[in-house]
């Protein structure tokens, strides 16, 4: 194993409830009600562009996916101008662990690149994260495997040389479809997702790091 490919939202950063609130606020302004049940079963772990397409269909909005995507991106940017998303338990320690054990690190997200760049700069891990692939970099976001395939190409690695860490069924599907061994660390939002294709399921990043072979 030469590299670890981390998901961002829900895996490294504790952002899902914030994303839910941002979507809920935006849809409320359009006269639509977004329920928590809809969000965690249909949206968590899926790329923002795919979210936009689903919402337009299910809520009968007179917008294009690109228009809704840009509205949502603007809200995220406003949030990130004020603060970074908080880290998940053991996130920075997991990144440092990878570096200290000679494992290369990438962050693969269904969200915007700007959110990952904010995390990396705010928490001072620029020297650890060598590759970022976001929904801005691929045509099809998660659960499509495109983002993971792009990371493998950029890092010049084969699927068997890496491990992915995800928190949702949809992220797991993206990584496994790229031929990558993937472990899952569910959150309360994804606790009921199907992780039967995961190579392992862990309670948190600390438990996952402890399970890795020592070098």
C-alpha positions in Angstrom: 0.0 0.0 0.0 1.4 3.3 -1.1 -1.4 5.9 -0.5 -4.6 6.6 1.3 -7.4 8.4 -0.5 -9.7 10.1 2.0 -13.2 11.4 1.5 -13.7 14.9 2.8 -17.2 15.6 4.1 -18.1 13.3 7.0 -14.7 11.6 6.9 -12.2 14.3 7.6 -14.5 17.2 8.4 -17.7 17.3 10.4 -19.7 19.2 7.8 -22.8 17.2 6.9 -25.2 19.0 9.3 -23.9 22.3 8.0 -24.5 21.2 4.4 -28.0 20.1 5.3 -28.8 23.5 6.9 -27.4 25.3 3.9 -29.5 23.3 1.5 -32.5 23.6 3.7 -32.2 27.4 4.0 -31.7 27.8 0.2 -34.8 25.7 -0.6 -36.9 27.4 2.0 -36.2 30.7 0.2 -37.7 28.9 -2.9 -40.8 27.8 -0.9 -39.6 24.2 -0.6 -39.1 22.1 2.5 -36.1 19.9 2.7 -36.4 17.2 5.4 -33.6 15.6 7.2 -34.8 12.1 6.0 -34.6 13.2 2.4 -31.1 14.6 2.9 -29.5 11.7 4.6 -31.1 9.0 2.4 -30.8 10.8 -1.0 -28.0 13.4 -0.7 -25.3 12.7 1.8 -22.1 11.5 0.1 -23.3 12.4 -3.4 -21.7 15.1 -5.5 -23.3 18.6 -5.3 -24.1 18.6 -9.0 -25.9 15.3 -8.7 -27.7 16.7 -5.6 -28.8 19.6 -7.7 -30.2 17.4 -10.5 -32.1 15.3 -8.0 -33.5 18.3 -6.1 -34.7 20.0 -9.3 -36.5 16.8 -10.3 -38.0 15.9 -6.9 -38.9 19.5 -5.9 -40.0 20.6 -9.4 -37.7 23.6 -9.5 -37.5 25.8 -12.6 -33.7 25.9 -12.6 -30.9 24.1 -14.4 -28.6 21.9 -12.4 -25.8 24.3 -13.1 -27.8 27.3 -11.8 -28.7 25.5 -8.6 -25.2 24.2 -8.2 -23.8 27.8 -8.4 -26.4 29.1 -5.9 -25.3 26.3 -3.5 -21.6 27.0 -4.1 -22.1 30.7 -3.3 -23.6 29.7 0.2 -20.6 27.4 0.8 -18.2 30.2 -0.1 -19.9 32.6 2.3 -19.6 30.0 5.1 -15.9 29.3 4.3 -15.0 33.0 4.3 -16.0 33.1 8.0 -14.6 29.7 9.2 -13.4 26.3 8.2 -15.4 23.2 8.9 -14.4 21.4 12.1 -12.3 18.3 11.8 -13.7 14.9 12.6 -12.2 13.1 15.7 -8.7 11.9 14.9 -8.6 13.5 11.4 -5.4 15.5 11.7 -3.8 12.7 13.6 -4.7 10.3 10.8 -3.1 12.5 8.2 0.0 12.9 10.3 0.1 9.1 10.8 0.0 8.6 7.0 2.9 10.9 6.5 5.0 9.4 9.3 4.4 6.0 7.8 5.4 6.9 4.3 1.9 6.8 2.9 0.9 9.4 0.3 -2.4 11.2 0.8 -5.1 12.5 -1.4 -8.6 13.9 -0.6 -11.4 12.9 -3.0 -14.6 14.9 -2.6 -18.0 15.2 -4.1 -18.0 18.8 -3.0 -16.2 21.9 -4.1 -12.4 22.1 -4.3 -12.5 25.4 -2.4 -13.8 23.6 0.7 -10.9 21.1 0.7 -8.4 23.9 0.1 -9.8 25.7 3.1 -9.4 22.6 5.3 -5.9 21.9 4.1 -4.7 25.5 4.6 -6.6 26.2 7.9 -5.3 23.1 9.6 -1.8 23.3 8.2 -1.6 20.0 6.3 -0.4 21.3 2.9 2.8 19.3 3.2 0.7 16.1 3.7 -2.0 16.3 1.1 -0.5 16.0 -2.3 -3.6 15.5 -4.4 -7.1 16.9 -4.4 -9.9 15.7 -6.7 -13.2 17.5 -6.4 -16.5 17.7 -8.2 -15.0 20.6 -10.1 -12.4 18.2 -11.7 -14.7 15.5 -13.1 -17.8 15.3 -15.3 -19.5 12.8 -13.1 -19.2 13.0 -9.3 -19.8 10.3 -6.7 -21.2 7.7 -6.8 -19.4 7.5 -10.2 -15.8 6.3 -9.9 -14.4 9.1 -12.0 -13.0 11.1 -9.1 -11.1 8.1 -7.8 -9.8 7.2 -11.3 -8.6 10.7 -11.7 -6.7 10.6 -8.5 -5.0 7.3 -9.5 -4.0 8.8 -12.8 -2.6 12.0 -11.2 -0.7 10.0 -8.6 0.4 7.4 -11.1 -0.8 4.5 -8.9 -2.7 1.4 -9.5 -5.9 0.5 -7.6 -4.2 -2.2 -5.6 -1.6 0.2 -4.3 -4.1 2.4 -2.4 -6.9 2.4 0.2 -9.9 4.6 0.3 -11.7 5.9 3.4 -15.3 6.8 3.1 -18.3 7.5 5.3 -21.3 6.8 3.0 -22.6 4.0 0.8 -22.3 6.4 -2.3 -18.7 7.2 -1.6 -18.0 3.5 -1.1 -19.6 2.7 -4.4 -17.4 5.3 -6.2 -14.2 3.9 -4.7 -15.0 0.2 -5.1 -16.1 0.8 -8.7 -12.6 2.1 -9.3 -11.2 -1.2 -8.0 -10.0 0.3 -4.7 -10.1 -1.5 -1.4 -12.3 0.8 0.8 -13.0 1.0 4.5 -16.0 2.8 5.9 -16.4 5.0 9.0 -20.1 5.7 9.2 -21.5 8.8 10.8 -25.0 9.1 12.4 -26.2 10.3 8.9 -25.0 7.2 7.1 -25.4 4.6 9.9 -28.1 2.9 7.9 -26.2 2.8 4.6 -25.2 -0.5 3.0 -21.5 -1.0 3.7 -21.4 -4.7 2.7 -18.8 -4.0 0.0 -16.4 -2.3 2.5 -13.2 -4.1 3.5 -13.8 -3.0 7.0 -16.1 -0.8 9.1 -14.6 1.3 11.9 -16.0 3.6 14.6 -13.6 6.4 14.0 -10.3 7.4 12.3 -8.3 6.5 15.4 -9.6 2.9 15.3 -8.9 2.7 11.5 -5.3 4.0 11.9 -4.7 1.5 14.7 -5.7 -1.4 12.4 -3.1 -0.5 9.7 0.1 -2.7 9.5 3.0 -0.9 11.2 5.9 0.0 9.0 
